[in-house]
Amino acid sequence: MDEQHEAIEAVLKPVREAFRALDGHLTLDEARVAIRKLHTATEQADDDLREIKLAALPRFSPPG
């Protein structure tokens, strides 16, 4: 597994964990907390994945 793939897997781990916390046996309040955690993890993953993608792009160096 290359470094970028490992970084992506690490970013997605909290999202997967938050998703697994959702099940049919939660109270309404527990479900709200779980959904909030999933939402937060998803937003963070989106930001982190964007950074990984930008890091993989070639850097522009002005001629000099």
The first five atom37 places (N, CA, C, CB, O) and aatype in JSON, in Angstrom:
{
  "aatype": [12, 3, 6, 5, 8, 6, 0, 9, 6, 0, 19, 10, 11, 14, 19, 1, 6, 0, 13, 1, 0, 10, 3, 7, 8, 10, 16, 10, 3, 6, 0, 1, 19, 0, 9, 1, 11, 10, 8, 16, 0, 16, 6, 5, 0, 3, 3, 3, 10, 1, 6, 9, 11, 10, 0, 0, 10, 14, 1, 13, 15, 14, 14, 7],
  "atom_mask": [
    [1, 1, 1, 1, 1],
    [1, 1, 1, 1, 1],
    [1, 1, 1, 1, 1],
    [1, 1, 1, 1, 1],
    [1, 1, 1, 1, 1],
    [1, 1, 1, 1, 1],
    [1, 1, 1, 1, 1],
    [1, 1, 1, 1, 1],
    [1, 1, 1, 1, 1],
    [1, 1, 1, 1, 1],
    [1, 1, 1, 1, 1],
    [1, 1, 1, 1, 1],
    [1, 1, 1, 1, 1],
    [1, 1, 1, 1, 1],
    [1, 1, 1, 1, 1],
    [1, 1, 1, 1, 1],
    [1, 1, 1, 1, 1],
    [1, 1, 1, 1, 1],
    [1, 1, 1, 1, 1],
    [1, 1, 1, 1, 1],
    [1, 1, 1, 1, 1],
    [1, 1, 1, 1, 1],
    [1, 1, 1, 1, 1],
    [1, 1, 1, 0, 1],
    [1, 1, 1, 1, 1],
    [1, 1, 1, 1, 1],
    [1, 1, 1, 1, 1],
    [1, 1, 1, 1, 1],
    [1, 1, 1, 1, 1],
    [1, 1, 1, 1, 1],
    [1, 1, 1, 1, 1],
    [1, 1, 1, 1, 1],
    [1, 1, 1, 1, 1],
    [1, 1, 1, 1, 1],
    [1, 1, 1, 1, 1],
    [1, 1, 1, 1, 1],
    [1, 1, 1, 1, 1],
    [1, 1, 1, 1, 1],
    [1, 1, 1, 1, 1],
    [1, 1, 1, 1, 1],
    [1, 1, 1, 1, 1],
    [1, 1, 1, 1, 1],
    [1, 1, 1, 1, 1],
    [1, 1, 1, 1, 1],
    [1, 1, 1, 1, 1],
    [1, 1, 1, 1, 1],
    [1, 1, 1, 1, 1],
    [1, 1, 1, 1, 1],
    [1, 1, 1, 1, 1],
    [1, 1, 1, 1, 1],
    [1, 1, 1, 1, 1],
    [1, 1, 1, 1, 1],
    [1, 1, 1, 1, 1],
    [1, 1, 1, 1, 1],
    [1, 1, 1, 1, 1],
    [1, 1, 1, 1, 1],
    [1, 1, 1, 1, 1],
    [1, 1, 1, 1, 1],
    [1, 1, 1, 1, 1],
    [1, 1, 1, 1, 1],
    [1, 1, 1, 1, 1],
    [1, 1, 1, 1, 1],
    [1, 1, 1, 1, 1],
    [1, 1, 1, 0, 1]
  ],
  "atom_positions": [
    [[0.85, -1.17, 0.0], [0.0, 0.0, 0.0], [0.9, 1.24, 0.0], [-0.97, -0.01, 1.23], [1.84, 1.33, 0.79]],
    [[0.62, 2.17, -0.88], [1.46, 3.35, -0.93], [1.07, 4.36, 0.16], [1.37, 4.0, -2.32], [0.03, 4.22, 0.81]],
    [[1.91, 5.35, 0.33], [1.72, 6.33, 1.4], [0.38, 7.09, 1.28], [2.88, 7.33, 1.4], [-0.29, 7.32, 2.28]],
    [[0.02, 7.46, 0.06], [-1.23, 8.2, -0.14], [-2.43, 7.33, 0.23], [-1.35, 8.67, -1.6], [-3.38, 7.8, 0.86]],
    [[-2.4, 6.07, -0.17], [-3.5, 5.16, 0.14], [-3.61, 4.97, 1.66], [-3.3, 3.79, -0.55], [-4.72, 4.96, 2.2]],
    [[-2.49, 4.83, 2.34], [-2.5, 4.7, 3.79], [-3.08, 5.94, 4.46], [-1.09, 4.43, 4.32], [-3.82, 5.83, 5.44]],
    [[-2.74, 7.11, 3.93], [-3.28, 8.36, 4.48], [-4.8, 8.42, 4.29], [-2.61, 9.57, 3.8], [-5.52, 8.84, 5.19]],
    [[-5.26, 8.0, 3.14], [-6.71, 7.99, 2.87], [-7.42, 7.02, 3.81], [-6.99, 7.6, 1.4], [-8.46, 7.35, 4.37]],
    [[-6.85, 5.84, 4.0], [-7.44, 4.87, 4.92], [-7.5, 5.42, 6.34], [-6.64, 3.56, 4.91], [-8.49, 5.22, 7.04]],
    [[-6.47, 6.12, 6.76], [-6.44, 6.71, 8.1], [-7.51, 7.78, 8.25], [-5.06, 7.29, 8.4], [-8.14, 7.9, 9.3]],
    [[-7.72, 8.57, 7.21], [-8.73, 9.63, 7.23], [-10.13, 9.03, 7.32], [-8.61, 10.52, 5.97], [-11.0, 9.57, 8.01]],
    [[-10.36, 7.92, 6.64], [-11.7, 7.33, 6.59], [-12.04, 6.48, 7.83], [-11.82, 6.47, 5.36], [-13.21, 6.17, 8.05]],
    [[-11.04, 6.12, 8.62], [-11.29, 5.28, 9.78], [-12.31, 5.88, 10.75], [-9.99, 5.03, 10.51], [-13.22, 5.16, 11.16]],
    [[-12.21, 7.16, 11.14], [-13.23, 7.71, 12.04], [-14.63, 7.74, 11.44], [-12.84, 9.11, 12.44], [-15.62, 7.6, 12.16]],
    [[-14.72, 7.9, 10.13], [-16.03, 7.89, 9.47], [-16.64, 6.5, 9.57], [-15.91, 8.34, 7.99], [-17.82, 6.34, 9.87]],
    [[-15.83, 5.49, 9.3], [-16.32, 4.1, 9.4], [-16.75, 3.77, 10.82], [-15.23, 3.11, 8.93], [-17.78, 3.13, 11.03]],
    [[-15.96, 4.21, 11.8], [-16.31, 3.94, 13.2], [-17.61, 4.64, 13.59], [-15.17, 4.39, 14.13], [-18.46, 4.06, 14.27]],
    [[-17.77, 5.88, 13.16], [-18.99, 6.62, 13.47], [-20.19, 5.97, 12.79], [-18.86, 8.09, 13.03], [-21.28, 5.92, 13.37]],
    [[-20.01, 5.48, 11.58], [-21.1, 4.83, 10.86], [-21.52, 3.53, 11.55], [-20.7, 4.54, 9.41], [-22.71, 3.23, 11.66]],
    [[-20.52, 2.77, 12.03], [-20.82, 1.51, 12.72], [-21.59, 1.74, 14.02], [-19.52, 0.75, 13.03], [-22.32, 0.86, 14.47]],
    [[-21.44, 2.93, 14.62], [-22.13, 3.23, 15.87], [-23.64, 3.38, 15.67], [-21.56, 4.51, 16.49], [-24.4, 3.32, 16.63]],
    [[-24.05, 3.57, 14.44], [-25.48, 3.69, 14.15], [-26.09, 2.3, 14.04], [-25.72, 4.5, 12.84], [-25.68, 1.5, 13.19]],
    [[-27.04, 2.0, 14.87], [-27.77, 0.74, 14.72], [-29.21, 0.94, 15.16], [-27.1, -0.38, 15.55], [-29.58, 2.01, 15.64]],
    [[-30.01, -0.06, 14.99], [-31.43, 0.05, 15.27], [-31.81, 0.03, 16.74], [0.0, 0.0, 0.0], [-32.98, 0.16, 17.08]],
    [[-30.82, -0.13, 17.62], [-31.11, -0.25, 19.04], [-30.79, 1.03, 19.82], [-30.34, -1.4, 19.63], [-30.71, 1.01, 21.05]],
    [[-30.6, 2.12, 19.11], [-30.28, 3.39, 19.77], [-31.55, 4.12, 20.18], [-29.43, 4.27, 18.86], [-32.57, 4.05, 19.5]],
    [[-31.46, 4.82, 21.29], [-32.55, 5.73, 21.64], [-32.47, 6.92, 20.7], [-32.48, 6.18, 23.15], [-31.48, 7.08, 19.98]],
    [[-33.48, 7.74, 20.71], [-33.48, 8.92, 19.85], [-32.29, 9.82, 20.18], [-34.81, 9.69, 20.0], [-31.61, 10.31, 19.28]],
    [[-32.04, 10.05, 21.47], [-30.92, 10.9, 21.85], [-29.58, 10.28, 21.45], [-30.94, 11.15, 23.36], [-28.69, 10.99, 20.98]],
    [[-29.43, 8.98, 21.62], [-28.2, 8.3, 21.21], [-28.01, 8.39, 19.7], [-28.22, 6.83, 21.66], [-26.9, 8.57, 19.22]],
    [[-29.1, 8.26, 18.96], [-29.04, 8.37, 17.5], [-28.62, 9.77, 17.09], [-30.39, 8.0, 16.87], [-27.82, 9.93, 16.17]],
    [[-29.16, 10.78, 17.75], [-28.77, 12.16, 17.43], [-27.29, 12.38, 17.65], [-29.57, 13.15, 18.27], [-26.62, 13.01, 16.83]],
    [[-26.76, 11.86, 18.77], [-25.33, 12.0, 19.07], [-24.51, 11.25, 18.02], [-25.0, 11.47, 20.5], [-23.5, 11.77, 17.53]],
    [[-24.92, 10.05, 17.69], [-24.19, 9.25, 16.7], [-24.2, 9.92, 15.33], [-24.81, 7.84, 16.59], [-23.18, 9.92, 14.63]],
    [[-25.32, 10.5, 14.96], [-25.41, 11.18, 13.66], [-24.54, 12.43, 13.67], [-26.87, 11.55, 13.33], [-23.88, 12.75, 12.68]],
    [[-24.53, 13.15, 14.79], [-23.68, 14.33, 14.9], [-22.2, 13.94, 14.77], [-23.93, 15.05, 16.25], [-21.44, 14.63, 14.09]],
    [[-21.8, 12.84, 15.42], [-20.42, 12.37, 15.32], [-20.08, 11.95, 13.89], [-20.18, 11.19, 16.28], [-18.99, 12.23, 13.4]],
    [[-21.01, 11.29, 13.23], [-20.8, 10.88, 11.84], [-20.65, 12.11, 10.95], [-21.97, 10.0, 11.34], [-19.78, 12.16, 10.08]],
    [[-21.49, 13.1, 11.17], [-21.42, 14.34, 10.39], [-20.07, 15.03, 10.59], [-22.57, 15.29, 10.77], [-19.44, 15.46, 9.63]],
    [[-19.65, 15.14, 11.83], [-18.36, 15.78, 12.13], [-17.21, 15.0, 11.51], [-18.16, 15.89, 13.66], [-16.31, 15.59, 10.9]],
    [[-17.23, 13.68, 11.64], [-16.17, 12.85, 11.07], [-16.14, 12.97, 9.55], [-16.35, 11.38, 11.48], [-15.07, 13.0, 8.95]],
    [[-17.3, 13.04, 8.94], [-17.39, 13.17, 7.48], [-16.84, 14.51, 7.01], [-18.85, 13.01, 7.01], [-16.1, 14.57, 6.03]],
    [[-17.19, 15.59, 7.71], [-16.65, 16.9, 7.34], [-15.14, 16.94, 7.48], [-17.28, 18.0, 8.21], [-14.44, 17.48, 6.61]],
    [[-14.61, 16.37, 8.57], [-13.17, 16.36, 8.78], [-12.49, 15.53, 7.7], [-12.83, 15.81, 10.18], [-11.45, 15.92, 7.17]],
    [[-13.07, 14.39, 7.37], [-12.5, 13.54, 6.33], [-12.48, 14.26, 4.99], [-13.29, 12.23, 6.21], [-11.52, 14.15, 4.24]],
    [[-13.54, 14.99, 4.69], [-13.6, 15.75, 3.45], [-12.45, 16.76, 3.38], [-14.96, 16.48, 3.32], [-11.77, 16.86, 2.36]],
    [[-12.24, 17.48, 4.46], [-11.13, 18.45, 4.51], [-9.78, 17.75, 4.36], [-11.16, 19.24, 5.82], [-8.92, 18.2, 3.61]],
    [[-9.61, 16.65, 5.08], [-8.33, 15.92, 5.04], [-8.07, 15.32, 3.66], [-8.31, 14.83, 6.1], [-6.94, 15.34, 3.17]],
    [[-9.11, 14.77, 3.04], [-8.94, 14.2, 1.71], [-8.59, 15.28, 0.68], [-10.23, 13.47, 1.27], [-7.81, 15.03, -0.23]],
    [[-9.16, 16.45, 0.84], [-8.83, 17.56, -0.06], [-7.34, 17.91, 0.09], [-9.72, 18.81, 0.26], [-6.65, 18.16, -0.9]],
    [[-6.84, 17.92, 1.33], [-5.42, 18.21, 1.56], [-4.52, 17.14, 0.95], [-5.14, 18.34, 3.07], [-3.48, 17.45, 0.38]],
    [[-4.93, 15.88, 1.09], [-4.14, 14.78, 0.5], [-4.09, 14.94, -1.01], [-4.75, 13.4, 0.89], [-3.04, 14.76, -1.63]],
    [[-5.23, 15.26, -1.6], [-5.28, 15.44, -3.06], [-4.38, 16.59, -3.49], [-6.74, 15.7, -3.52], [-3.65, 16.47, -4.47]],
    [[-4.43, 17.71, -2.76], [-3.59, 18.86, -3.11], [-2.11, 18.55, -2.93], [-3.97, 20.07, -2.25], [-1.27, 19.01, -3.7]],
    [[-1.8, 17.77, -1.92], [-0.39, 17.41, -1.67], [0.17, 16.54, -2.8], [-0.25, 16.66, -0.33], [1.37, 16.55, -3.07]],
    [[-0.71, 15.81, -3.46], [-0.27, 14.92, -4.55], [-0.07, 15.66, -5.87], [-1.27, 13.81, -4.74], [0.55, 15.13, -6.79]],
    [[-0.6, 16.89, -5.97], [-0.45, 17.65, -7.21], [0.98, 18.17, -7.35], [-1.45, 18.82, -7.26], [1.63, 18.49, -6.35]],
    [[1.47, 18.24, -8.58], [2.83, 18.79, -8.77], [2.88, 20.25, -8.37], [3.28, 18.62, -10.23], [1.93, 21.0, -8.58]],
    [[3.99, 20.63, -7.81], [4.2, 22.02, -7.39], [4.68, 22.84, -8.58], [5.22, 22.11, -6.22], [5.47, 22.37, -9.4]],
    [[4.18, 24.07, -8.67], [4.62, 24.98, -9.73], [5.84, 25.75, -9.24], [3.47, 25.96, -10.13], [5.83, 26.35, -8.17]],
    [[6.87, 25.71, -10.02], [8.08, 26.48, -9.72], [8.31, 27.45, -10.86], [9.33, 25.56, -9.5], [8.44, 27.04, -12.01]],
    [[8.36, 28.74, -10.55], [8.6, 29.7, -11.63], [9.99, 29.48, -12.23], [8.47, 31.14, -11.12], [10.93, 29.13, -11.52]],
    [[10.1, 29.68, -13.55], [11.41, 29.5, -14.17], [12.42, 30.46, -13.55], [11.33, 29.72, -15.68], [12.09, 31.61, -13.25]],
    [[13.6, 29.99, -13.37], [14.51, 30.91, -12.75], [15.89, 30.55, -12.87], [0.0, 0.0, 0.0], [16.76, 31.26, -12.38]]
  ]
}
